[in-house]
Amino acid sequence: YDGDTRHYSLSTFKGPLAAYYLWLAEQGHLTPQPQDEEWLLPMLAISSNPATTCVIQRVGGLAGFNDWLAEVAGMPRQTNFVYSWNNYGCRMGRDVIFVSADLRYRQGDAALDLPGGSALLRCLPRPRFCEKAFAPVELARFYARLARGEILNDDALATWKEWIEKDRSASALARTLPDDPDLRLYIKNGYQAREGEEGINYYNEAGIIETRYGTYALAVF
């Protein structure tokens, strides 16, 4: 239902962000450091927001990530982006780092066919301010390409899977599946409790599920 429109992504963008980190390393654009996993693993395991800031800083900021989503991952710009992530500081030594917003998604960019006037910063499930957005169909397609080895090489994909793998209790998508000894869950969710007068909780989940019957890429918002 409305799977090709902008939805509030919550923390589901963190799975692709980890893939972007590995892609940069694979392409020789980033040299991994021992401390990186101290941020990547909490970002994926417990959805640590300060650790996510550190990862965004390590990959060079949001603009590069958004360009990669569009140009490498093949996700349409107007429905898949992170405009800002500036409420969570990353402590690096004595400094606390915050990341800059990608202003193209608020102010517009004619060359990229991005409208201005904050037109992109409204999304489902209600018309609300949406600083990070994905179209669930496009996110599922991203994970299908990732699973097929079209984005990362085999070694990088194996590392991504090791970092993000969850057990059944951590996945709403998997809890009702029949017993399957071959079940492997490579998923990232997102949750936000209802606030003020809004009256609804948000829960999203997306990723790759391997079963005895095959591999599936799913995104449910």
PEPE-V137899 format. One record per pair of residues at least 24 apart in sequence whose ideal C-beta (glycine too) atoms are under 10 Angstrom apart, sorted by the first residue. I is the first residue (numbers start at 1). J is the second residue. D is the distance in Angstrom with one decimal. If there is no record, write none. Layout:
I	J	D
I	J	D
This chain:
1	124	9.4
1	125	10.0
1	136	9.3
1	221	9.5
2	124	5.9
2	125	8.6
2	135	8.8
2	136	8.4
2	137	9.3
2	221	9.0
3	135	6.6
3	136	4.6
3	137	4.0
3	138	8.5
3	139	9.2
3	140	8.0
3	219	7.9
3	220	9.4
3	221	8.1
4	76	8.8
4	79	7.2
4	135	5.2
4	136	8.1
4	137	4.8
4	138	7.2
5	78	10.0
5	79	6.7
5	123	7.5
5	124	5.9
5	133	9.3
5	135	6.0
5	136	8.8
5	137	9.0
6	76	9.8
6	78	7.5
6	79	4.8
6	80	8.1
6	81	8.9
6	120	7.3
6	121	9.2
6	122	7.7
6	123	3.8
6	124	6.6
6	130	6.4
6	132	10.0
6	133	4.3
6	134	7.6
6	135	6.2
6	136	9.9
6	138	9.9
7	79	8.5
7	123	5.7
7	124	4.9
7	125	6.8
7	130	8.1
7	132	10.0
7	133	6.4
7	134	6.2
7	135	6.7
7	136	6.0
7	137	10.0
7	139	9.0
7	202	9.3
7	204	7.5
7	219	9.2
7	221	4.5
8	122	10.0
8	123	5.4
8	124	7.1
8	125	7.0
8	126	8.7
8	128	6.8
8	129	9.0
8	130	5.3
8	131	8.9
8	132	7.3
8	133	6.6
8	134	8.7
8	190	8.5
8	192	8.1
8	202	6.3
8	204	7.9
8	221	7.7
9	80	8.2
9	81	9.0
9	82	7.7
9	123	8.5
9	130	8.1
9	131	9.3
9	132	4.7
9	133	5.4
9	134	4.2
9	135	9.3
9	136	9.1
9	139	7.9
9	190	6.7
9	202	9.8
9	204	6.8
9	206	8.9
9	219	9.7
9	221	7.8
10	47	8.9
10	132	7.6
10	134	9.2
10	188	9.5
10	189	7.8
10	190	2.5
10	191	6.6
10	192	5.9
10	202	5.9
10	203	8.0
10	204	5.0
10	205	9.5
10	221	8.3
11	43	8.6
11	44	9.5
11	47	4.8
11	48	9.7
11	49	8.1
11	52	7.9
11	132	8.8
11	188	6.5
11	189	6.9
11	190	3.7
11	191	7.7
11	192	9.0
11	204	7.9
12	47	9.9
12	132	8.8
12	134	6.2
12	136	8.8
12	139	6.5
12	187	9.0
12	188	5.5
12	189	6.9
12	190	4.9
12	204	5.0
12	205	7.3
12	206	4.9
12	207	8.4
12	219	7.3
12	220	9.9
12	221	7.8
13	52	8.9
13	65	8.4
13	69	8.7
13	80	8.7
13	81	8.8
13	82	5.5
13	85	9.0
13	132	5.7
13	133	8.8
13	134	6.6
13	139	8.7
13	188	8.3
13	190	8.3
13	204	9.9
13	206	9.5
14	40	9.3
14	43	5.4
14	44	6.2
14	47	6.7
14	48	9.3
14	49	9.4
14	51	9.3
14	52	6.0
14	55	8.0
14	56	9.9
14	82	9.8
14	164	8.7
14	188	5.4
14	189	9.6
14	190	8.2
15	43	9.6
15	44	7.2
15	139	8.6
15	142	8.8
15	143	7.7
15	146	8.7
15	160	8.2
15	163	9.5
15	164	6.1
15	186	8.0
15	187	7.5
15	188	3.8
15	189	9.4
15	190	10.0
15	206	6.8
15	207	6.0
15	208	9.1
16	65	8.1
16	68	8.5
16	69	6.6
16	73	6.7
16	75	8.4
16	80	8.8
16	82	9.5
16	134	8.5
16	139	7.7
16	142	6.3
16	143	8.6
16	146	8.3
16	151	9.2
16	160	10.0
16	188	8.6
16	206	9.1
17	43	7.5
17	44	9.1
17	52	7.2
17	55	6.1
17	56	7.1
17	59	7.3
17	62	9.7
17	65	6.4
17	68	9.6
17	69	9.5
17	82	8.1
17	85	9.8
17	188	9.2
18	43	7.0
18	44	6.0
18	52	9.8
18	55	7.4
18	59	9.6
18	159	9.1
18	160	6.0
18	163	6.1
18	164	6.6
18	188	8.4
19	68	9.0
19	69	10.0
19	72	9.6
19	73	8.0
19	142	8.4
19	143	9.4
19	146	6.2
19	151	6.3
19	152	6.2
19	156	8.1
19	157	8.4
19	159	9.9
19	160	5.6
19	163	9.8
19	164	9.1
20	55	9.0
20	56	9.6
20	59	5.8
20	60	9.7
20	64	8.0
20	65	5.5
20	66	9.9
20	67	10.0
20	68	5.3
20	69	7.9
20	72	8.4
20	73	8.3
20	151	9.3
20	152	9.8
21	55	6.3
21	56	9.6
21	58	6.8
21	59	5.4
21	65	9.4
21	156	9.4
21	159	9.8
21	160	8.9
21	163	9.6
22	151	9.1
22	152	5.7
22	153	9.0
22	155	9.0
22	156	4.2
22	157	8.0
22	158	9.9
22	159	6.1
22	160	5.7
22	163	8.8
23	59	9.3
23	68	7.0
23	72	6.8
23	73	8.9
23	151	6.7
23	152	6.1
23	153	9.2
23	156	7.1
23	160	9.6
24	58	8.9
24	59	5.9
24	60	7.9
24	64	8.3
24	65	9.7
24	68	8.3
25	59	9.7
25	152	9.8
25	156	7.3
25	159	9.2
26	151	9.6
26	152	6.5
26	153	5.8
26	155	8.2
26	156	5.0
26	157	9.8
26	159	9.9
27	72	9.4
27	156	10.0
29	59	9.0
29	60	8.3
29	64	9.0
30	58	7.2
30	59	6.7
30	60	7.9
32	58	9.1
32	159	9.8
33	58	7.9
35	92	8.9
37	159	9.7
37	163	7.8
39	90	7.6
39	92	9.8
40	159	9.6
40	160	9.6
40	163	6.0
40	164	9.4
41	162	9.7
41	163	6.1
41	164	9.4
43	163	8.9
43	164	9.6
43	188	9.1
44	160	9.1
44	163	5.3
44	164	4.8
44	165	9.0
44	166	8.9
44	186	9.8
44	187	9.8
44	188	6.5
45	163	8.2
45	164	8.3
45	165	9.5
45	166	8.3
45	170	9.1
45	188	9.9
47	188	7.8
47	189	7.7
47	190	7.4
47	191	8.3
48	88	8.6
49	85	8.1
49	87	7.6
49	88	4.0
49	89	9.5
49	90	9.5
50	87	9.9
50	88	4.8
50	89	6.3
50	90	5.7
50	91	7.2
50	96	9.1
50	97	9.7
51	88	8.7
51	90	7.5
52	82	9.9
52	85	6.9
52	88	6.9
52	90	8.3
52	99	9.3
53	85	6.5
53	86	8.5
53	87	8.9
53	88	4.9
53	89	6.4
53	90	3.9
53	91	9.3
53	92	9.7
53	96	9.2
53	97	6.7
53	98	6.9
53	99	5.9
54	88	9.4
54	89	9.4
54	90	3.9
54	91	8.0
54	92	7.0
54	97	7.4
54	99	9.4
55	90	8.4
55	99	9.8
56	82	8.2
56	85	6.1
56	88	9.7
56	90	8.1
56	97	9.2
56	98	9.7
56	99	4.8
56	100	9.6
57	90	5.8
57	92	7.4
57	97	5.3
57	98	8.8
57	99	6.0
58	90	9.1
58	92	9.6
59	99	9.9
60	99	9.8
61	85	9.8
61	99	6.0
61	100	6.3
61	101	9.6
61	102	7.6
62	86	9.6
62	99	6.2
62	100	7.2
62	101	6.9
62	102	4.3
62	103	9.7
62	104	9.7
62	105	8.9
62	132	9.4
63	100	8.3
63	101	9.3
63	102	4.7
63	103	8.8
63	104	7.3
63	105	9.5
64	102	9.2
65	99	10.0
65	102	8.3
66	102	5.5
66	104	7.8
66	105	7.3
66	112	9.4
66	114	9.9
67	102	9.2
67	104	9.7
67	112	9.0
68	151	9.5
69	134	9.0
69	138	9.0
69	139	9.9
69	142	8.0
70	112	8.0
72	145	9.7
72	150	9.7
72	151	6.8
73	138	8.8
73	139	9.6
73	141	8.9
73	142	5.2
73	143	10.0
73	145	7.1
73	146	8.3
73	150	9.4
73	151	6.3
74	138	8.2
74	141	7.4
74	142	7.5
74	145	7.0
74	150	9.0
74	151	9.0
75	134	7.7
75	135	7.7
75	138	4.7
75	139	7.6
75	141	7.7
75	142	5.9
75	145	9.8
76	113	9.6
76	135	7.2
76	138	6.4
77	104	8.8
77	105	8.3
77	109	8.9
77	112	5.9
77	113	7.2
77	114	6.2
77	120	8.7
78	105	8.9
78	112	9.1
78	113	7.3
78	114	6.7
78	115	7.9
78	119	9.0
78	120	6.1
78	133	9.0
78	135	9.1
79	120	8.5
79	123	8.4
79	133	6.5
79	134	7.1
79	135	4.0
79	136	9.7
79	137	9.1
79	138	6.3
79	139	9.7
80	132	9.5
80	133	6.7
80	134	5.1
80	135	6.1
80	138	5.5
80	139	7.3
80	142	8.3
81	105	5.3
81	114	8.9
81	120	7.3
81	121	9.7
81	130	9.5
81	131	9.2
81	132	7.2
81	133	6.1
81	134	8.3
82	131	7.3
82	132	4.4
82	133	8.1
82	134	9.3
83	118	9.2
83	120	7.5
83	121	6.3
83	129	9.7
83	130	8.0
83	131	4.7
83	132	6.6
83	133	8.0
84	121	9.1
84	131	4.6
84	132	7.8
85	131	7.5
85	132	7.3
86	131	8.8
87	131	9.6
101	131	8.0
102	131	9.9
105	130	9.9
105	131	8.6
105	132	9.7
105	133	8.9
106	131	9.1
123	221	9.9
124	221	7.9
125	198	9.9
125	200	7.2
125	202	7.3
125	221	7.6
126	198	7.4
126	199	9.9
126	200	7.9
126	202	10.0
128	198	7.9
128	202	9.9
132	190	9.3
134	190	9.8
134	204	8.3
134	206	7.8
134	219	7.5
134	221	7.7
135	219	8.7
135	221	9.0
136	204	7.9
136	206	7.2
136	218	9.0
136	219	4.1
136	220	6.9
136	221	4.7
137	219	7.3
138	219	8.3
139	188	9.9
139	204	9.0
139	206	5.0
139	207	9.1
139	217	8.7
139	218	9.1
139	219	4.1
139	220	9.9
139	221	8.4
140	206	6.8
140	207	9.3
140	208	9.7
140	216	9.0
140	217	5.0
140	218	5.9
140	219	4.1
140	220	9.0
141	217	7.3
141	219	8.8
142	206	8.6
142	217	7.9
142	219	8.5
143	186	8.2
143	187	9.0
143	188	9.8
143	206	6.5
143	207	5.9
143	208	5.2
143	209	9.3
143	215	9.6
143	216	9.0
143	217	3.8
143	218	7.5
143	219	7.2
144	208	8.3
144	215	8.7
144	216	8.7
144	217	3.9
144	218	9.5
145	217	8.3
146	186	8.9
146	207	9.1
146	208	6.9
146	217	7.7
147	186	8.4
147	207	9.4
147	208	4.9
147	209	9.5
147	210	8.3
147	215	5.4
147	216	8.6
147	217	5.9
148	215	8.8
148	217	9.1
157	186	9.6
157	208	9.7
160	186	7.6
160	208	9.5
161	185	9.9
161	186	5.1
161	207	9.9
161	208	7.8
161	210	9.1
162	186	9.3
164	188	6.3
164	207	7.1
164	208	8.8
165	207	9.6
165	208	9.8
165	210	10.0
166	205	9.8
166	207	8.3
170	205	9.5
171	205	6.7
171	207	8.3
171	209	8.0
172	203	6.9
172	204	9.6
172	205	5.6
172	220	7.9
173	205	5.5
173	206	8.8
173	207	8.2
173	209	6.7
173	216	9.2
173	218	6.0
173	219	9.6
173	220	6.5
174	205	9.2
174	209	6.7
174	211	9.4
174	218	9.9
177	209	8.2
177	211	7.5
178	211	9.3
178	212	9.7
180	209	9.8
180	210	9.3
180	211	5.4
180	212	5.4
180	213	8.3
181	212	7.6
182	210	6.8
182	211	6.1
182	212	4.4
182	213	8.8
183	209	7.4
183	210	7.0
183	211	5.7
183	212	7.8
184	208	8.2
184	209	7.4
184	210	4.2
184	211	8.2
184	215	8.9
185	209	5.8
185	210	7.9
185	211	9.8
186	210	7.6
186	215	9.6
186	217	9.7
187	218	8.1
187	219	9.6
189	220	9.5
190	221	8.6
